[in-house]
Amino acid sequence: MFNLTVNGRSVSVDAEPDTPLLWVLRDHLGLTGAKYGCGMALCGACTVHLDGQPTRACVTPVSAAIGRRVITIEGLDSKAGKAVQSAWEKLNVVQCGYCQCGQIMTAAALLAQNPQPADADIAAAMAGNLCRCATYVRILAAVKEAAATLKGGQDHE
Amino acid sequence: MNEMIHIVNESRRRFLQVGAGLTLALYFRPGPAQTASAPTGEAGDAVLEPNAFVRIGEDNTVTVIVKHLEMGQGVYTGLPTLVAEELDAAWSQLRVEGAPADAKRYNNLLWGPMQGTGGSTATANSFEQLRRAGATARAMLVDAAAQQWKVPAESLSVSAGVVTHPASGRKASFGELVKTAATLPVPSEVKLKDPRDFVFIGKPVIRTDSRAKIQGAAIFTLDLRLPDMLTAVVAHPPRFGAKVKGFDASRAKAVRGVEEVVSIPAGVAVVARDFWAAQKGRNALTVDWNESAAFKLDSATIMAQYRELARQPGAVARKDGDPEAALANAAKVLEAQYEFPFLAHAAMEPMDCVVQLRPDGCEIWNGEQFQTVDQATLANLLGLRPEQVKINMLYAGGSFGRRANPHSDYLVEAAAIAKALGAGPLAGRPIKLVWTREDDMRAGYYRPLYFHSLRAGLDKDGKLLAWQQWIVGQSIMAGTALDGMVKNGIDPTSVEGAANLPYAVPNIQVDLHSPKLAVPVQWWRSVGSTHTAFSTETMIDELAQAAGKDPVQFRLDLLGQHPRHAGVLRLAAAKAGWEQPLTPGKAGERRGRGVAVHESFNSFVAQVAEVTVRADGGFAVDRVVCAVDCGIAINPDIIQAQMEGGIGFGLSAALYSAITFKEGQVEQSNFHDYPLLRLGEMPAVEVYIVPSTEPPTGVGEPGVPPIAPAVANALFAATGQRLRQLPLRLT
């Protein structure tokens, strides 16, 4: 039995310690926003935040998440996260949508750490998130749109 | 993208609560997209349901039933637009629901008595059908108001979901009229709008599936949870054609959570309470394979055999004039050979499905693309009637053709597992089959490997005189349920884009060889045009150069009979600044610009690509200017998105993708050795849509074919090297 903190809630999970966090979230906790795409940290579809850091849940054993804050797309409510989701919707980024929760988690973590990234910063941060529909033109535009929203918000504060 | 309108997609919740007929509330997390309003038409309320596509409730919701799979291409947005247009609904009152499998009501009108999604046909076959569906409902609501208010129907107007009698100022919402309208006869004739009066068609809207997908609430097959559901993974043979000789499941069964291990025709299945247990069980399994009849060739061997075949006459797909004689008299003759590897679809959601066998039938949950074929195949396997195979269509995490499999391969695999469990204690429980990425890459299906040989001749004035093309590659349709499409040895999907070469040439012949191999093959986004656009559009570029003409002008001179090809070519060239010199690169860099134009699925696309070749020989595609003519543009934003995505998808193949065989084994297994394009490699893309009054045609596939030849032609312009193999490698 493991005690985890997921999206601000304490949960206990009966899983083998080598079970990847991804499958604990999906099969044990019913949080299916993080997706399976490769199982080898190659595609980013499973991205969640561990203590605020974007993390590939498919290669993170559940035992490594003990005592750390796990945030999934279902619990994403940071300012940067909300700005990213709004921009994604406004610019119609999604196509099939399967990779997009991972894309959003990575983008939200980027903007939390670097609120005004240059294009090269965005490309570097998002390089581990594959999109087979190749929605990249709009992902780039949406990250910039979210950054602009965050900047505007700060100016008013 | 101004004036975006947002609607809520109700379909997932409706399906889960109503369609499945099970108590699923515990398994489904309601999110904001699911709580906007109550489901329509329940609890004895009156419902106006004049046809199979529209249902209007007293709560004023309009539910559009979509018969096609939403796999990213936007049908859950574009098709409801057609209904909303003729119904004069308010966008905010629309809901979207996936249709069940039922070819009587939901066949693809371009495919005959078959339901399915593919060939970029969703909009084209629905354009009339869904506008009529909307207009019919509108007429009944108007008649209801006319009856209630005792005024002539002609004196009423409809806008944004409200029927108005301007003379008296009386108004009623659709919901208020449903009760009366539902008692009226369904009119057999309705009048459709003049395109000048379109309100929704031609305007961008927020996609109906956007919010749920952004919040992680959209349910893909992998996300489905049903009571008592088990997860299965399958140990597939290392080579196609190998069979299970024996297996030792003792270690697998010792894994906590593993419930059963069964042999099925496709391999050995490990059935467990969740994915991780199943995966660990498979890792602990020992299988002894009989490989006596297995496929054992190398890709290089296959290509060498195809090269030999291309020297021999094949089945003739097209013959005009006498190209042999004409080439003997040509002033200049160019010859070239082209090589294309096997390709995996590599959708982000690996293949998966859920199957539940009950005594009276079978229920499927799937990113369902080929309803009629899948129903028939599973019914045959399970000894059921097709209508006893109930199919629930969920979102697909991409497909690119893969989920429309003529053999229903992964569905058959899941059904075989359910059947094998049939006699035991796990009988009747829903089985979720999950393919890992490695299964998805190694267990098939693939775009076939192709070899092309081309000879073309110019006369002394540089005019195209003759064209001879040989195409060698497996038939996708032969031996499948679609075998009847193969006529006189020609599988049309092998030669499309080549046999209908649009350029004016008096002497042309296209031959096809369709050798048989044990490698399972299938259509891959844009099908035949994935290879024919490359060979034809790079050869035409070589011919332009040999004739000493500009590549755009050379093409235009030969496209007199094809104004829509010429139209997109002119538009793309103008917007790309084709007449102006390209901005030079930094020191040591070489830049180039290339063009290609191609028709596929009755849509016309031209692309101009700009590349920069670095001093180290690496290169980047910097900018792509794309022009598309797909008839009436239903939703310009989705058309733009499909062009952007098609270019990115095509670039993965142009720059990276190859599935290769070594002694019959696939050498690739995951994204480290089958890389896809990444964000930093995506060019800037500009999309221009040709205004048109022609009926709408598809956009899911036609953006793909031109990009590889446009990039190859740009690389020639930058370096002088002609590249005739995909993926592209400069030497």
Interface residues (C-beta under 8 A of the other chain):
Chain A: A15 E16 T19 P20 W23 R26 D27 H28 G30 L31 T32 G33 A34 K35 Y36 G37 C38 G39 M40 L42 C43 A45 T72 I73 E74 Q85 W88 E89 K90 L91 N92 V93 V94 Q95 C96 G97 Y98 C99 Q100 C101 I104 A120 I122 A123 A124 M126 A127 N129 L130 C131 R132 C133 A134 T135 Y136 V137 R138 I139 L140
Chain B: M1 M4 H6 Y27 R29 G31 M71 G72 Q73 G74 P204 I206 R207 D209 S210 R211 K213 I214 Q215 G216 A217 A218 I219 F220 L222 D223 R225 T231 R256 D274 F275 W276 K280 A346 A347 M348 E349 P350 Y395 A396 G397 G398 S399 F400 V434 T436 R437 D637 I638 A641 E644 G645 G646 I647 G648 F649 L651 S652 N670 F671 H672 L676 L677 R678 L679 G680 M682 A684 V685
